Amino acid sequence: MALPLLAVVQSSSAFIPSANSPGAATKKTWGVTKTTLSETTGDDDSFADVPLVRLLGLHRMQKKLRKYKRQSDQGSQTSMPIAETSTPAAATTSGKSVSRLIIAGAPASGKGTQCEMITKKYGVVHLSTGDMLRAAVAEKTEVGILAQEYMDAGKLVPDEVIIGVVKDRLAQKDCIENGWLLDGFPRTPAQAAALSEAGITADCFLFLNVPDEVLVERVVGRRTDPETGKIYHMTFSPPEDEAILARLEQRSDDTEEKVKVRLEQFHANVDAVKGSYTDIIVEINGTDKPANVALAVEEAIVSKISA
């Protein structure tokens, strides 16, 4: 089956392996286990570009990518954009129609918490780019196989491949029938433009606004229970169980120095991304209590969907 037209853009996005990937190591410091990834990887909150460290296999991947682009161009002559072929937006229990949502915010802005609440309330499909890439690779789709070539070599997954993964996922039955929530994507102006060119439009763009000093405090205090995956905060929500406290892990990039670098990367692109969604964007104060933020999110969604 031919793939629809994908915008060819110049920037790239890195696929981020999990802490269980080969090359990950752990060490204990002051009773806390720190997980350290190789310098060519990042975290699930960031798809920031990473310099290519090897050229081995690059020619072969570029050849595959050129073939993929040609097939995409041919497919665009007979394919229709998602926005034109999708079924009507799903109805919520409150009678409001909700279909296509995007949520954005800096690392530790509270996207994860709000995504859980949005998904539970509206029944939309929660989608993160990392999860979609991993699923495409596991399912051995055409774009998944192509993405695997880059990931196996520790290289960047180009935007045109990522957009292909996103578009394939949004065309699946559950997204068409229930609507979707893109979590932290697009991250760059090029990705936003590629979504638009691919016919992928949203009804509401939610932006969680949190000052940098608050974000740094949130990130530096984060700890993860490796057995349950639950995230704690040493200041705001520490575990009461001493056994849990003893096994908590801190991600290697959850330091003040590294989070400031990530925030610089975030700010370098976010204004331009927001500019691509001026008609549907709603900025929300992310420093409030999660329940209050959720109420603001609900009001924003209802206002845009109703409009």
BELGI-V811601 format. One record per helix or strand. SS is the DSSP state (alpha for helix, beta for strand). FROM is the first residue (numbers start at 0). TO is the last residue. If there is no record, write none. Layout:
ss=<SS	SS>
from=<FROM	FROM>
to=<TO	TO>
//
This chain:
ss=<beta	beta	beta	alpha	alpha	beta	beta	beta	alpha	beta	alpha	alpha	beta	alpha	alpha	beta	alpha	beta	alpha	beta	beta	beta	alpha	beta	alpha	beta	alpha>
from=<11	24	31	57	81	89	96	99	110	124	128	141	156	158	172	179	188	203	211	221	230	236	241	247	255	280	289>
to=<12	28	35	74	84	90	97	104	121	127	138	151	157	169	177	182	196	208	219	224	232	236	246	250	274	284	305>
//
